[in-house]
Amino acid sequence: MIEQMTETIDEFLTRCSADVEEAVRQAAAAEILPRFRRLSAADVDQKSGPHDLVTDADRLAEKRLTEALGALLPGSVVVGEEAVHADPATYDALQGDAPVWIVDPVDGTRQFVHGDDGFCTLVALAHRGVTLASWTYAAARGRMATAVRGRGAFLDGERLLAGRPAPGRDLVVATSHPDYTTDEEKRSLSVLWTDGLAPRPCGSAGLEYLAIARGELDCIAFTWEAAWDHAAGLLLVEEAGGAHLTRGGEPFRVTGGNALPFTAARDTATARRVVELLRTAA
């Protein structure tokens, strides 16, 4: 049954990957870009706190994507950031047998709200805990990155290769933003402020993963595991030749239960180096 379902999804991706890409573009064109740099204070709400923002663009783009993706793959379900905020039990679908669309309608809402073009829409297709395909769309920049497991990663149709960091140069690592981390999480990341590393706060997680896949960023170190922030980008990094590991030394699981923090990097050696440092945190 697993093999049969996996083959069916593979066939779907061969036939409909371009349709998914078009659905992502249409959602951004209809609900996100018309609101970019046109938001008023009344158009922005808080969820868990002042750094956790949501707008109509988030809600309406997710609604449009949920309808479009479900129609493209009957029997699939959607785990979207805004739906899970409204009903946390929705997240449990990641543990089920149905194919799951993992959706972050506006990754980098903070940037979006402040008129910065560093935001993107993230969509991934997973089945039984394995991410099979992903779409990362930086709408304001007009860039679309895609990946299908075993078939490579691409940006606007050109193959992505992460490569390796240059010998002797400090590793640039994007870390969880201090505004979003607890004191304990800050302590766990503090070990990265050491010789040979150049940490900086992250922006949109999806765009940081794209930067790794392009060979422009060496690695990330993140302290949270919401699937919508990571599923698409981690597959992009993998298919570009990179690697990801949790503090426990295992690959990151979109279904959760990861030993945090975790890293994704341009190559396995870099990922292992970062994990070794993370393990030294008190």
Secondary structure in CASP SS format (residue, H / E / C, confidence):
PFRMAT SS
TARGET T0000
AUTHOR 0000-0000-0000
METHOD secondary structure of the structure
MODEL  1
M C 1.00
I H 1.00
E H 1.00
Q H 1.00
M H 1.00
T H 1.00
E H 1.00
T H 1.00
I H 1.00
D H 1.00
E H 1.00
F H 1.00
L H 1.00
T H 1.00
R H 1.00
C H 1.00
S H 1.00
A H 1.00
D H 1.00
V H 1.00
E H 1.00
E H 1.00
A H 1.00
V H 1.00
R H 1.00
Q H 1.00
A H 1.00
A H 1.00
A H 1.00
A H 1.00
E H 1.00
I H 1.00
L H 1.00
P H 1.00
R H 1.00
F C 1.00
R C 1.00
R C 1.00
L C 1.00
S C 1.00
A H 1.00
A H 1.00
D H 1.00
V E 1.00
D E 1.00
Q E 1.00
K E 1.00
S E 1.00
G E 1.00
P C 1.00
H C 1.00
D E 1.00
L E 1.00
V E 1.00
T E 1.00
D H 1.00
A H 1.00
D H 1.00
R H 1.00
L H 1.00
A H 1.00
E H 1.00
K H 1.00
R H 1.00
L H 1.00
T H 1.00
E H 1.00
A H 1.00
L H 1.00
G H 1.00
A H 1.00
L H 1.00
L C 1.00
P C 1.00
G C 1.00
S C 1.00
V E 1.00
V E 1.00
V E 1.00
G E 1.00
E H 1.00
E H 1.00
A H 1.00
V H 1.00
H H 1.00
A H 1.00
D C 1.00
P H 1.00
A H 1.00
T H 1.00
Y H 1.00
D H 1.00
A H 1.00
L H 1.00
Q H 1.00
G C 1.00
D C 1.00
A C 1.00
P C 1.00
V E 1.00
W E 1.00
I E 1.00
V E 1.00
D E 1.00
P E 1.00
V E 1.00
D E 1.00
G C 1.00
T H 1.00
R H 1.00
Q H 1.00
F H 1.00
V H 1.00
H C 1.00
G C 1.00
D C 1.00
D C 1.00
G C 1.00
F C 1.00
C E 1.00
T E 1.00
L E 1.00
V E 1.00
A E 1.00
L E 1.00
A E 1.00
H E 1.00
R C 1.00
G C 1.00
V E 1.00
T E 1.00
L E 1.00
A E 1.00
S E 1.00
W E 1.00
T E 1.00
Y E 1.00
A E 1.00
A H 1.00
A H 1.00
R H 1.00
G C 1.00
R E 1.00
M E 1.00
A E 1.00
T E 1.00
A E 1.00
V E 1.00
R C 1.00
G C 1.00
R C 1.00
G E 1.00
A E 1.00
F E 1.00
L E 1.00
D C 1.00
G C 1.00
E E 1.00
R E 1.00
L C 1.00
L C 1.00
A C 1.00
G C 1.00
R C 1.00
P C 1.00
A C 1.00
P C 1.00
G C 1.00
R C 1.00
D C 1.00
L E 1.00
V E 1.00
V E 1.00
A E 1.00
T E 1.00
S C 1.00
H C 1.00
P H 1.00
D H 1.00
Y H 1.00
T C 1.00
T C 1.00
D H 1.00
E H 1.00
E H 1.00
K H 1.00
R H 1.00
S H 1.00
L H 1.00
S H 1.00
V H 1.00
L H 1.00
W C 1.00
T C 1.00
D C 1.00
G C 1.00
L E 1.00
A E 1.00
P E 1.00
R E 1.00
P E 1.00
C C 1.00
G C 1.00
S C 1.00
A H 1.00
G H 1.00
L H 1.00
E H 1.00
Y H 1.00
L H 1.00
A H 1.00
I H 1.00
A H 1.00
R C 1.00
G C 1.00
E C 1.00
L C 1.00
D C 1.00
C E 1.00
I E 1.00
A E 1.00
F E 1.00
T C 1.00
W C 1.00
E C 1.00
A C 1.00
A H 1.00
W H 1.00
D H 1.00
H H 1.00
A H 1.00
A H 1.00
G H 1.00
L H 1.00
L H 1.00
L H 1.00
V H 1.00
E H 1.00
E H 1.00
A C 1.00
G C 1.00
G C 1.00
A E 1.00
H E 1.00
L E 1.00
T E 1.00
R C 1.00
G C 1.00
G C 1.00
E C 1.00
P C 1.00
F C 1.00
R C 1.00
V C 1.00
T C 1.00
G C 1.00
G C 1.00
N C 1.00
A C 1.00
L C 1.00
P C 1.00
F E 1.00
T E 1.00
A E 1.00
A E 1.00
R C 1.00
D C 1.00
T H 1.00
A H 1.00
T H 1.00
A H 1.00
R H 1.00
R H 1.00
V H 1.00
V H 1.00
E H 1.00
L H 1.00
L H 1.00
R C 1.00
T C 1.00
A C 1.00
A C 1.00
END
